[in-house]
Amino acid sequence: MRLIDNNGAADPAINLALEEYCYRNLDPRHNYVLFYINQPSVIIGNHQNPFQEVNFEFAVQNRIRPVRRISGGGAVYHDPGNLNFSFITAFAGEMLDYFKTLLQPVLKALQRMGVSARLTEKNNIVVDGRKISGNSQHTDMRRMLSHGTLLFDADLDVLHNVLAPRQIIIHSRAIASIPSKVTNICEHLSRPVDQQAFLAELICAVSKSFGALTDHQLTAADWDAVYRLAEDKYRSWDWTFGKSPEFT
């Protein structure tokens, strides 16, 4: 498996564009993993309505940007205390439930650090009934993108406020998020570690499960394509808002 270097990008439009570009264009003979941290943002599922998911008054006041992703599922809050991961693998019909395999190293790393984490039937990772990780997938029947969040030390007050929409939606064909009780991983560790040490544990666990990770650096041409995709798609009104299913 290859570890993609995101050059320290924290812009959600760039990181989502990077995910999609790598998923669609990197050598399919290899599997890849990507870790990244975003600036404050709400990442909504492909089939969702941002007006149904986001408190826009609060979001604007706190400079929290909504961005649509290509996978399904519910809306999630990202900030510097949230670590995100993406696996890019080959597609096979029997791999539609591949989360149970891909998330094993994440679970093992958490458990090794004293966090009593378990995987639910809906592919969430919970601790004592509270969610620390939500996950979703996208496939083109050739490749699979499986990605998720890890609430390490996120601002949960901001999370609860920004994911409490004030618009009254009386009819919508969008898929609505199901609110969950959440907690931060840092509150359950057997000993204090910072986010970088936590990431190092995750990388070690992934390498033990899938073989030694080799670094993958994108070329200058790759990055040009990523930046274009971020600008043309992930920063566009048409993608984040215009793609919303019909609603009143």
Order of alpha helices (4+ residues) and beta strands (2+ residues): beta-alpha-beta-beta-alpha-alpha-beta-beta-beta-alpha-alpha-beta-beta-beta-beta-beta-alpha-alpha-beta-alpha
